[in-house]
Amino acid sequence: VGTRNPSEYAKISTASICTNLSRYFCIVSGLAIGIDTIAHKSCTNENKYTIAILAHGIDTIYPSSNKNLAKEIIEKKGLLLSEFPLFSTPQKYHFPQRNRIISGLSRGLFISEASIKSGSMITANYAIEQNREVFALPGNITNKNAEGPISLIQQGAKCIYTVNDIFNE
C-alpha cells in the first residue's frame, strides 16, 4: 500500500517488489491510483493473482481511471472484493473500513510511501493490531511521503531494501 502520489523511487521499488512477490503470493491492495495501481498492475502484467478491495459496491469502479485495470484484474486471475452492497457509492468513511480488510486478508503488509496521516498508515495500524508482519521501504527524509514508512520502522516494522528482505522473513 502507499500514496496516491508516489515518487519515481517508490514507483520503481513497488513494481519490482510486487512483481517478485506475485510469483509466490497473491497481492492485495485497494485499487486506488498510485501505489495500489502499481501493485495490481505488477500482478496483471505477470498473469498472477491479485485482489482489489473496494470501498463501494462492486458495480462501481473508483477511481474511474482504473476501470480498465479492474477489468484486467478479473480477466487475469484476480478478484474484486467488497463488503459494501451493490449501488454503494464511495464515501470517505468507507476507505478506512476497506483498509482493515486489506490488512486482514494479508500475511504481511508492504508500505512503500505514505504521509503520517494517510489511509496507508491506517492500513498499517490495522496490520499491527491484527499481528501481521509490516514491511516498510525507507525513503528520502525530505519527502513527506517517507514519514509513514520511517515512523513504522521506528516502531519495529521490518526495513526492506529488496524483495529478499521480505522472503527472508
C-alpha positions in Angstrom: 0.0 0.0 0.0 1.1 3.6 -0.3 0.5 7.1 -1.5 -1.6 8.2 -4.5 1.3 10.4 -5.5 4.5 8.3 -5.4 8.0 9.4 -6.2 9.8 7.7 -9.0 11.8 5.8 -6.3 8.6 4.4 -4.8 7.1 3.5 -8.3 10.2 1.6 -9.3 10.7 -0.1 -5.9 7.0 -1.1 -5.6 6.8 -2.5 -9.1 10.0 -4.6 -8.6 8.9 -5.9 -5.2 5.3 -6.6 -6.2 6.4 -8.4 -9.4 8.7 -10.7 -7.5 6.3 -11.2 -4.6 3.5 -12.1 -7.0 5.4 -15.2 -8.1 4.7 -16.7 -4.7 1.9 -14.6 -3.1 -1.4 -13.1 -4.0 -1.1 -9.3 -3.8 -3.9 -7.5 -2.0 -4.5 -3.7 -2.3 -7.2 -1.1 -2.7 -7.3 -0.2 -6.4 -6.5 3.5 -5.7 -4.3 5.4 -8.1 -0.6 5.5 -7.3 1.0 2.6 -5.3 -2.2 0.4 -5.4 -2.4 0.7 -9.1 1.3 -0.2 -9.5 0.9 -3.2 -7.1 -2.1 -4.6 -9.0 -0.5 -3.9 -12.4 2.6 -5.7 -11.4 0.4 -8.8 -10.9 -1.7 -8.5 -14.1 1.5 -7.9 -16.2 2.8 -11.3 -14.9 -0.7 -13.1 -15.0 -0.5 -13.5 -11.3 -3.1 -13.3 -8.6 -4.3 -10.0 -7.1 -7.2 -9.0 -5.0 -8.6 -5.4 -5.2 -10.6 -4.5 -2.1 -13.2 -1.8 -3.0 -14.7 0.9 -0.7 -18.0 0.8 -2.6 -20.2 -1.7 -4.4 -18.6 -3.9 -7.0 -20.9 -2.4 -9.6 -18.8 0.8 -9.4 -15.1 1.3 -10.1 -13.4 4.2 -8.3 -11.4 5.9 -9.4 -12.9 5.6 -12.8 -9.4 5.8 -14.3 -8.9 2.3 -13.0 -11.8 0.7 -14.9 -9.5 -1.0 -17.4 -7.3 -2.2 -14.6 -10.3 -3.7 -12.8 -11.3 -5.5 -16.0 -7.8 -6.7 -16.4 -7.7 -8.0 -12.8 -10.8 -10.1 -13.4 -9.5 -11.4 -16.7 -6.1 -12.3 -15.3 -6.7 -14.5 -12.2 -7.8 -11.7 -9.9 -10.7 -10.7 -7.7 -12.6 -7.6 -6.9 -14.0 -7.8 -3.4 -16.2 -5.5 -1.3 -18.2 -5.7 1.9 -20.5 -2.9 0.6 -23.7 -3.8 -1.2 -24.4 -3.1 -4.8 -25.0 0.6 -5.7 -23.0 1.8 -2.7 -21.0 4.8 -3.7 -17.5 5.7 -2.5 -17.8 7.6 0.8 -14.9 9.0 2.8 -15.6 6.7 5.8 -15.7 3.6 3.6 -12.0 3.7 2.9 -10.7 3.1 6.5 -13.2 0.2 6.6 -11.8 -1.2 3.4 -8.3 -0.9 4.7 -8.9 -3.3 7.6 -9.9 -5.9 5.0 -6.7 -5.3 3.0 -4.6 -6.0 6.1 -6.9 -8.8 7.3 -6.5 -10.8 4.1 -2.8 -10.3 4.1 0.0 -12.3 5.6 2.2 -9.2 5.6 1.9 -5.6 4.7 4.4 -3.7 2.5 4.2 0.1 2.6 6.3 2.0 0.2 5.5 5.7 0.7 2.8 7.4 2.8 2.4 10.5 4.9 1.8 10.1 8.6 -1.9 10.9 8.3 -3.0 8.7 5.4 -5.1 5.7 4.6 -1.9 3.7 4.1 -1.0 4.3 7.7 -4.5 3.3 8.8 -3.9 0.1 7.0 -0.5 -0.4 8.6 -2.1 0.2 12.1 -4.7 -2.4 11.3 -2.0 -4.8 10.3 -0.2 -4.2 13.5 -3.4 -4.8 15.5 -4.0 -8.0 13.5 -0.5 -9.3 14.2 0.6 -9.1 10.6 4.2 -8.6 9.5 4.8 -5.0 8.4 7.5 -4.1 5.9 8.5 -0.6 5.1 10.6 0.9 2.4 12.9 3.6 3.8 12.7 6.8 1.8 14.3 10.2 1.5 13.8 12.1 4.8 12.9 15.3 2.9 10.0 13.6 1.2 6.7 14.0 3.3 5.6 10.6 1.9 8.6 8.9 3.6 7.4 9.9 7.0 5.0 7.0 7.3 7.4 4.2 6.5 10.1 5.8 8.6 7.7 6.0 11.5 6.8 2.4 11.1 10.4 1.3 11.0 11.0 3.3 14.3 8.1 1.3 15.8 9.6 -2.1 14.7 8.4 -2.6 11.1 10.9 -4.5 9.0 13.1 -2.1 7.0 13.4 -3.5 3.5 15.7 -2.8 0.6 14.9 -5.7 -1.7 12.2 -8.4 -2.0 14.7 -10.8 -0.4 14.2 -9.0 2.9 10.5 -10.0 2.8 11.3 -13.5 1.6 13.8 -13.9 4.5 11.1 -13.1 7.0 
